[in-house]
Amino acid sequence: MRGFFICLAALMALALPASASASQRPSPGSAGIGDRLFPTLGNGGYDVQHYDLDLRYATASPAQGIDGTVTILARATQSLSRFDLDFAGDSVGSVSVNGRAATFARDGEELVITPRAPLPDGRAFVVQVSHYTAHPREPDPNVLLSTAFFTTPDGSATAGQPDSTHVFLPSNDHPRDKASFTIRFDVPAGTTAIANGVKVSQTTSGGRTRYAFLQRQPMATELLQLAVGRYDTISRGVHDGIIVRDAIAPSLATLLSDKLPTELTHLDWMKDHVGDYPFDAYGSLVVDATLGFALETQTLSLFDKPWFDGTYGGRGIWEPTMVHELSHMWFGDSVAPYSWDDVWLNEGHATWYEWSWAAEHGELGEDIGIPGFDDTMRAVYNISDLLRAEDGPVGRPLSGEASQLFSVQVYWGGALVLYALRQQIGDAAFQRLERAWVSRHRDGVASTQDFIALASKVSGQDLTAFLNDWVYGTKTPPMPGHPDWTVAPAGAGARTLAAPQQALLARAKR
């Protein structure tokens, strides 16, 4: 379906060579986008509009690497003498800018590109990185997010969050710079390829199969999914306007037959709570491997086998986890964080809806160890100073290390912030806020301060000091409506806690 794709000729027409503005001297774009936790992640000087990927997998081996060409449409936000892409893959064949060969050099995880002529501020340009290569590695379940491009017994897949998509794609690898994607695969016949968005074509000839996918809504690079191998695809049709499809390891078909169909009920539940689903498609990718995490790759949530085979528990574990990842489609994917300090907006909301689902469906006791929603929040409140001391405030993780960026403080503490906010403004205002947040910032990027401003507007209260204390404070504020709730001193240690809090803290550290 040719009409779905932005062809290179059209891109070039938008990016004809022009001289830089005389009022602005060309200068290099910065090597980082300005994130506190990842100073060199992302790049300055331009804004990506669209990625067009052509990816060739020569064989069906799970260890097979990518031979890729990416064509990027971007707009200069300053007069550029040179600019960077993030890239930590194996090699680069060639680079062109606006159809003309460009000079390039590797500098650590930066691909430094110097076009033949400066790029004027405000003008579109096209950069093409041809025949770059990257290879998958075997994941280590004992190391959180051990590899962004990983092998399974059936093939390979990707998990680039938070800062590693540039291992397999030259890109502006920060959620602040979202773009639409066209993704094409060239794989051996009999091999399945699946990616974000909607499949728009599939043809086979000469022993090769070519797939094309379109992710038309903007997507952060960290949410890109490229899965190639011996996967079975399952179509669940169109559910309330949403194309629902799954991809699974063939060995898991029986195990998942009564589990993955629940995503249709989950979609209805989330739509009832926060509004229309923001994308064209949804589904699950389940691999026969142990990764140690699930991940909200946009429109196609990634799970590993242990979520469903009883390793982590029963229905009270896998079903709330499915809701958690689905809720990210609104919170984290459609509305992406401005910086990685804002990741609590992703994970706090996903935890909120995970626990809300679990409480409504009698699954919270297995999911978190405490049956009641309010009782769970009280237990988290009690250990909140302990979590703040160990991992930092909710909106100020101590580092970008995965164990702290995705600590229980960000998840549970983030949900606790939302609980305190609901206590402060009332349930009706809180529900209006949730819907307004995902509607106003749909397909965009937003920060904690944006959330505070919208919460203040919707509630009619100035919540600046209130939410800043909850998000950034080193001590847990009083809980509105619960003057009897107490916080254990940070130095008290788990031995002084009541039994539910001891169990909760043990669960947090497992």
N, C-alpha and C positions, 0 to 999 in steps of 0.2 A: 504494500500500500504506500506507494511513493509519496502521496500527499501528506503523510504524517511526518516526513523527515525534512529537516532543514538542510538543503543540499549545499555543498561547498561553494558552488557558483553564486548562490544567493548570499552566502556569508561574505564572499569576496566583494560582491557589489556594495555591501555595507561598509567595507573596510578598505576602500581604495586609498593608495598612498596619498598623504598630504603632509605639508610642512608643519612643524610645530608652531604654536602661537608665538608671535614675537614677544608677547608680554610675559611668557613663562619659559625660563630656561629649562631644557630637558634635564632630568636627574633620575637616578636609579630608584626603582620602587623598593620599599623596605623588604627585608628578608623575613619579617614576621608581621602578623596582623595586629599584634598588640595584646595578646592574651597573657594575663599574669602567670598562669600555670604552665603555659607552653610558649615561651617567648619567641621561638623561631618557627612556630607552626603557622600556616597560612602565609600570605604575602600581601604587601601593600602596592598601591598604584593602579589597580585595575579591579573590575568586578566581572566575574564570569556570568555569562547568560545561558550558555548551553555547552554540554559535552557530547561529542559524537564519537563513540568507541567502535573500533573494528578489532576484534580479538580472534586470533587463530590458535587453536589447540591442535598440534600436529597429530597426536596419538590419543588413545583412550586411557592411557595410564593415569592413575590418580596423581602421580608425581609430575605429570606433564605441565610445563610452564606455558606462559602466555607469550605470543609474539603479537604485540599490539600497536595500533596506531590510534592516537586520539587527536581529534580536531576540536579546538576550543574557540568558541566565540566569546569575546570579552569586550568590555568598554574601559578605556583608560580613564582613571580618575585624577591623573596628573599628567603632565608632559613627561613621557618616559624615554630615557636613554637606554635603559635595560630593565629587565624584570626577572623575577624568579618564579618557578614552579616548585612545589614540593615533590621530591622523587627519591625513593630509597631502594628502587629495584636494581636489577642486575646491570643493564646496559641500555644505551640509547643509540639508535641508528643515525637519525638526522633530525634537524629542526628547521622549520620555515615559519616566517611571519609574513602574513599577507601574500603568500605564494612565492616569496623570495627566500632563498637559503639564509639562515641566520647563524651567527656564531653562538656556540654554547659550551658550557663547562660544568663539571660536577664539583660541588663544594659541600662536602658532608652530605646532608639530605636535601640540599638545594640544587636545582637545575637552573643555572644562571644563563639567561638568554639575552643576546644583544642583537636587535634587529638592524638591518642595513641603514634605516633612517629612523629618527625619533618618532615616537607615536604621540600624536597630539592629544591633549586633554579633552575628554568628552567624546572622542571618536571611537567607533567600534574597530576591532582588529581581530584577525584570525591567526592563531598559532597552532601548528601541527607538529606533533612529536611522533616520528615514524619509527616503526620497528624497535620499540622498546621491549625489554624482556623482564620477566619476573617469574619466580618459581615458588610453588607452595612448600610448606614444611609440615611435619607431623606435629599436631598440637600436644601440649603438655598440660594435662588436667590439673596439675599441682601448681601451675603458674597462671594466674588470672589473665586472660587475654594474651596468651603466650605467643600467638602468631596471627597476623591479619589475613593471611592467605594460607589455608590449611588443607591437608589431605584427609580423606576418609577412606574406608575400604571400598567405597563405590565411586569416588571421584575427588573433586575439590570444591571448596566454597570459600566465602570471605566473611570476615568480621573485623572491620576497620576501626571500630570505636575504641578509644576516642581520637587517636592521633596517628593512625597507621595505614589508612587507605593508600597513601602515597608509596607504600611498599609495592603495590601492584598497579598504580595509576598516577602518572604525572598530573598534578592538580593543584588547586588552591584549597588545601586540605584543612579547612576550618568551617564549622557550621554557620559562621557569620556570612559566608559567601555561598548561598544556595543557587542551584541552577537546574534546568531541565536536562534530561538525558535521553539520547538514543543509543542503544546497546545492541551491537550485532556480533554474533558468534559464527565461526566457521569451525566445525568439529567433525570427527569421523562419523559416517552414517551409523545409526544405531546408538549414538550417544545423545543424551538429553542435555539441553542447556536451558536455564531459567534465570531470570533477572527481575529487577524491580519493574513495576508497572504492568503494562498490557502487551501480550504477544501480538504483533501485527503481521508477521509472516513467518513461514517455515517451508523451505524447499530442499529437495535432495537431488543431487546429480553428481556423477563422477565419483561416487563413493564418499561424498561429503554432504553434510547437512548444514544449512545456513538458517539461523534464527535471527529475528529482529524484535526488539522490545522498545516500547516508548514509555518513559516516565515523564509525563507532560507537566505535572505539578513540580515546582522547585524542590530539590532534594539536597541535603547536606552530603558531602562526599563520604562522611563516616557511616552513612546508612546504605551505601552501595552493596548490592548482593550479586555476585557472579558465581553461579553454581553449575558445574559441568560434570557429567559422569553418568553412571548407571542408575539414574533416579526414575522412579515412577511418578507420573503426574496424574492428579485426580481433579477433575472438573466438578464443582458443585453448582454450576450454573450461575445465573444472575440472581442475587438475593437483594431485593429492595434497591435495585439499580447498581449493585456492587458485584463485579465479577469475582467469584470466589474459586480459588484453585490452590491445591497443595502440591508439594513435591516431597517424596519420602524415599528413604532407602528401601529397596524391595523386601529386605528381610524383616521390616517392621510393619508390613501391611496388616497382619492379623492383630498385632498389639495395638495399632492405632485406629482400627476400624470403628470402634465405639467412642473414641476420644476426640479426634479432629473434627467430626461433624458438629461438636458442641460450639465451634466458633461461630456458627450462624446465630445461636442463641446469645452468645456473648456480644456479637455485633448489635443485635436488637437492644440488649441491655445498655450498652454504652451509648447508643444513639438516644435512648430514652433519658439518659442522665446528662449528656453534654451536647447533643445536637447531631446534625448530619455528619456522616463519615466523610473525611476530607479528600479521599483519593478514589481512583477508578476501580481498584482491585484490592483484595486482601487474601491472605492464606498463610500457610505454615510450611516451612522447610525443616524436615526432621532428618537428621543424619545419624547413621549407626556408628557413633563415636562418643567419646567422653570429653567434652570441652570444659565443663565446670561452670557454664553460664547459659542463659538464653539471651537473645538480642533482637531488638526491634528494627531489623533492617526494613526499610520503608516498603510497605505493602506486602512483605513476605517475612514474617517473623521466624527467626532461626532458633531451633531447639535441638538439644542432643538427646540421645536415647534414655539416659538415666532419669529424665523428668517423668517418663511414662512407664518405665518397667518396674517400678517399685523401689528403686535404689534410694530415692529421696522420700518416698512415702506414697500414699494412695491418692484418691481423687481430690482430697483436700489440699494436696500440693500441686498436682499438675494443672487442675482447672483454674485456681486463682493465679497461677503463673501465666497461663494463657491469657487471662483477662489483663494481667499486668502488662504483657507485651502489646496486646491490642490497644490498651489505653494510650500507649506511647504514640500511636498513629496521630492522635490529637496533640498530646503533650510530649514534645521532643522532636517529632518528625514534621508535622504540619507547622507547629510553632516551635522553632528551633531556638536553642539558647544563644544569646549574644556572646557570652564568654563561657568558659568551662566552670567558672565560679557559679554560674547560674544553673548548673546541672540539677540542683535540688528541685527546680521547677519541673524537670522531666521525671526524676525518680520519686520525689515526694508525691506528685500527682498519681503516678502509676501505682505506688504503694497504697495511696488512699483508695483508689478504685479496686485494687486487688483485695484489700481488707473489707471494703464495703460489700463487694460481691460475696466474699467468703462468709461474712457475718450474716448476710441475707439468706445464704444457702446452707448454713450449718457446717461450714468448712473451716472456720477461723481457728477452732481448737487444734486441728491438725496442721493448718498452715503456719500459725504463729505460736501455738501452745496455750493460748488463753481464749476461751470461747466467745466472750463478749467484746464488742467494738469499744465501748467506753472503758472497760477494764483493761483492754490492750493499750489504749492511749494513756491510761493512768500508770501502767507499768513502764511504758516508754518514758513518760514524764519523770518518773522516779529515778531512772538511770541517766537522765539527759545530761546532767553535769559531768558524769563519768564519760559519756560519749564525746561531749565537747572538749574535755581535757585530752582525750586520746586522739581524736580525729579533727578537731577544730570546730568552729561554728558551722552551722548548716550551709551558709553561703560563702564560707572561706575555708575550703579544704586546705590542709597543711601542705599538700604537694599535689603534683599531677600523677604521682604513682597510683596505679590502679587500685591498690588496697585502700588508699585514702580518698581518691576521687570518687570511688564507688563504695565507700564505707557505709555501714548501717546508719551512721549519723545522717548521711545525705538522704537515705531512703526513709528510715523510721523518723529521724528528726525532721525531714521535710514534710512527712505526713503529719507530724505533731504540730508544725507551724500552721498547716491548713486547719487542723482541729481547733487550735487557739483562735485562728481567724474566724472560723464559724461560730465559736463561742462568743466572740466579740461583736459580730455584726448580725448574727441570727441566720437560721438556715435558709430563709427565703432569699435574703441578699446574697448569701454564699452561692446558692444555685444560680442566681442571675449572673454573678461574677464569673463562675466557671464557664457558662455558655458565652458570655461576652468575651472572655479571654480567647477562647479558641475561634470565635467568629471574627473578632477585630484583627487578630494577628495571623489568621489563616494564610498559609503559604509564605509566612514571613519569619522574622527573627525578633525576639523580644528579651528583655532583661528583667532582673529582679525589681529594678526601679520602675520599669514599665508596669509590672504586676502591682506594685504598691500604689502607683498612680491610679490604675484602673480600679483597684479595690476601694480606694478612697472615693472615687467618683461614684461608683455603683452604690456604695453603702451610705454616702452622704457624711462620712466621718473622715477626718484627717488621720490616716493610719500610718503616717510616715514614721513617727517615733516608735509606735507599737510594733510594726513589722520589722523595722531596722533592728530593734532589740532582739526579736525572736530569730531573725536570720543571721545577724552578725555578732550578737552578744556572746561573751565567753561564759556567762552565767544564764541559767534558764529563768525567764521571767515568771511571775505568778500566772496561773492558769485562770482565765476569766470564767466565772461561774462555779469554780471548784476551789474555794479558799482552803479546803481541808487537804488538798493534794500537796504532797511534799516531795522535795528533791533530795536524794541522798548526796552527802558531801562527796566531792570528787575523790578525796583521799580515803574515803571510808572502806572501799574495797567491797567485793561481792559478798564477803562473809557476813556483813552487817545487814544485808538486804533480806526482805521477806522472800518466801519460797518462790512466788511467781516471778519476782524480779530476778532472783538468782537463775531461774530457768531461762528467762528471757535473755539475760546477759550471756549465759552459756550458749544459747542458740545464736546470738549475734557473733560470737567468736569462733563458731564451729568452722 
